[in-house]
Amino acid sequence: MPIPLEDLYNDVISKSMRGLGLSEADVAAKAGVNIEAVTAAKSGNADDAVLLKVAPVLQLDGPALVTMAHAAWAPLDIQLDGLAQFNTTYHDMTVNAYLVWDAESKNAVAFDTGADATPMIEFIEKNGLNLSLIFLTHTHGDHIQDLARLSADGAVTTFVNEAEPCSGAGVKTFKLGDTESWETGSLRIEPRSTRGHSKGGITYVVSGLQQPVAIVGDALFASSMGGGMVSYADALATTRKEIFTLPHATILCPGHGPLTTVGEEKEHNPFYPEFK
């Protein structure tokens, strides 16, 4: 069963308002609509005309927002040899973790753990893979919940950006600029800073499979973003610089919601109107 989009259109509106520091009254005045219309939009009851007026105020793409309101788009189903997504339940939501592997050497690399690493551990065992490294996109609890078990209490080295360290056996920090990439089998993993949702958020660009892959954590979701919990401006800017400059065919692996691609997000993500 496909994983649904992480955010609804009203989630996008709320994240934009919060990030830009705009109240309902501010948005209403700038968009030329009444406050009740903005309240309705935030609660998921807006009509298309209101969305098209509100979107520019929130620096969003209006048609993409309307498309979300009608649930008229979802990313294409993506299957790639050497890439697996694991979706586990964390309280009232779900969270993703990922595994990439080199078919010849059987070396595998994990990205985050999700809420429960059991499905990933079972997949590794079933397919005769060797978990050689673990990388963390960021250290929010839902992404590292099962790190001790996945790493076998530190037997597998875990890397995390020094700007966002976490405790645990076998955890090593790295400094961007000092670390160009890691290699295992035919895979090459390059870290890129996508801070904003978290202070040390990292996107890992993986080459060596049939398509380029980017594990983006909560920097970007299909049709949305993780929100600028640390800095909304940085969250948007780093994603533009480090993710949207990747080839259109790059598969994006978000921390929540379905897989997508750079090309699909340029066309459908309301937060990036300049690409439409």
N, C-alpha and C positions, 0 to 999 in steps of 0.2 A: 504493500500500500504506500503510495507516494507521501512523503512528508509535506504537510501544508506550509504555506508561507508563514514565516514567524510573525509578521506584523500585518494588521489591517490598515486601511487608509487612515483611519482616525488615530492609530498609533503613530503613523508618520507625522500627522499634523501636530500631535502632542509633543513628539520629540523635537520638532522644528521650533515650536513655540518656546519650549523649555530651553533649547539651545540658544535661541536668539534673545531670550529674556523678554518675550512679549506676552502681555496679558490678553484676555479675551477682548477687553475694551480697546487695547492697542490695535489688535488685528481687525476688529470691526471698523474702527475709524479709518485705518489705512486702506482697507478693502472696499469701503463704501457699503457695508452690510450692517444689519443690526446685531447686537450682542447675542440674541437668541439664535441667530443663524450660526454663529461661531460655536456656541455651546452645543448646538445640534451636530455640527461637524465633528467636534471632539468626542461626541457620544456615538458617532456612527450613523447619524440620521440626516446628513446633508444632501442637498440636490446638486446636480452637476453644475448649475450656474454659480452657486455659492463656491463650490470647490475651485472653479476657474478664476474667480475673483480673489479668493484667499491665497491660492498657490503662489503668485508672484510676491506677495507680502512675506511669505514664509520661505522665499527663495527655492521653491519647488517647481517642478514641471507640472502644469495643470492637466494636460491630457493623460499623462502617466498616472496622476492621482485619481482621475476619473476612471481610468481602466482598473485600478485597484478597487475602487468603490463598487464596481460591477463584477469583481472577481473574474475579469475577462482574460487574465493572463497568468500562466504559471510557466516556469522554465521547463525546457525539454528534458525528458528522462536521459540521464547521462550514465553510461557504462564505460569503464576504462579498465583494461587489464592492468593489474598492479596497483589499483586504488580501491579501497573499501571504506565505507562510511558506517559508523556505529552510533545509533540514536538511542539514548537511554533516558529514563524518567528521573527528573530532579524536582522534588516537591510537586508544584502544579504546572511544570513545563517539561520540555525535553531538551537535551543538549547533545551535540555531536562530538565525536572523536574520530580520528582517521588513522588508517594504516596504508603505507605505500611500501612496495617491495620490488626487488629485482628478481625476475623469474629465473635467471641463470644461477646466481649465487644463493638465492633464497634469503638474502639479507632483507630484513624489514625494519621500517622506521615508524614509530607511533607519534601522533600529534595530539596532545591532551589525552585525558582518560575518560571524560564524561563522568556520569554519576556512578557507573558500574562498569568495570573493565572486563567482566566475565565474558560477554560476547566476543570481544577482541582477543582475549586469551584463548578461548576455545577455537576461534578462527585460525590463530597462529599455530596451534597444536594440530588441528585438522589438516592444514595445508603444508605442514612440515617446514614452517618458516623459522628463521632465527631473528628474534627481536634484538637488534644491535644498538639502537639509540632511541631516546624519547625526547621530544621537543615540546615546550609549552608555549602556546600563543600568548597567554597571560595567566595570572594566578588567582582569578576569581574562583570561588569554591566549587562551582558546578563543573569547572574544567579540570580540576585536579583532585577531585574527590577520592579517586581510587589509585593515587600515584604509588603508594607504598606497595600495593599488591601487583600492579602492572610492572613495576621496576624490580620485583622480587626483593623488596627491602634494600634497594640500592645496587643490586647485581648488574642492572642495566643502567648506564649513565643517562641522566636527565639534564638537558640544557635549558636555561632560562635567561632572559635578558637581565643584566645586572641592575637595571633600573626598576626591576620588579621581582626581587628574589623571593624564594620560598624555602622553607626548611624541609629536610628529608634526607635520608641516606642516599648517596650517589648523585645529589643535585649539584651541578656546576653552573656558575654564571658565566656569561660571555659579554663582551663589550662590543657594540656595533662600531665598525671601523677597524677593529683589531681582527675580527673574524669575517673573512670573505665568504667562506662556505665550508660545508662538510661533505665528505664523499663516503659512500658505502656501496659496494658492488658497482653497478653502472649508474647509480643515483647521485645527483648533486643537489644539495640543499643550501639555498642562499637566504639569509635573513634580511628582512627589510622593516624599517620602523613604521608602524602604523599606530602610533600612540594617539590618545584622545579619548577612546572609550576607557582605557586604562593607561596608567602612566608609562608602562613599558611594553605595550602591545607590539607583537611581532607578527608579520606575515612571512611565511616560509615558502619560497618559490622552488619547486622541485622540477628538475629536468632529468631526462633519462627514460621516461615513459613515451608512449606514442603521441601524447599531447602534453603541453606544459600544464602544470598544476600549481595552484597557490592555496595554501591553507591560511585563511585570513582571520580565523578566530571571530571576534565580535566587531571587527572593523567594518564589515559589510555583510548584509543579508540580501537574499533575493528580494528586490524591490524596496529595500530599506537599509538601515544601518544599526549598529549597536547603541548609538546614542553617545553624546559627548559627556560622559560622566566626569571626566577630568578636564577636557577642553573640547567643546563642540567644534570650534574653528579648526583646531588641530586634527580632530577626527576626520573632518571633510578634506582638509588640505593634504594630509598624509595619504589618504586613500586615493585622491586624485593623482598624487605624485608617484606612489609606489604600486598601486594596483591597476589603475586605469591606463597606465602606460604599457602594460603587458599586452601581448598579442590577443586579438579578439577571441581566438580559440582557447585561451587559457581557461581551464576548469577552476572555478572558485569553490572552495570548501569552507563554508561558514560554520560558526559555532552553534548556530540554531537555524532551522529551516532547511530547505532542499539545496542540492548542488545547483550551480548556475555557471555562467561564463561571463567573461569581460564584455563580449559583444552583446549578450542579452541585457546586462546591467546598463550599458550605455544607452540602450534603446528603451528600457522599461523602468529604471530606478528614478523615482521623483526627486531624490536629493541631488541629482547631477543633471540639471536642465541643459547645460551647455553642450551635451553630446547628442541631443535630440535633433 
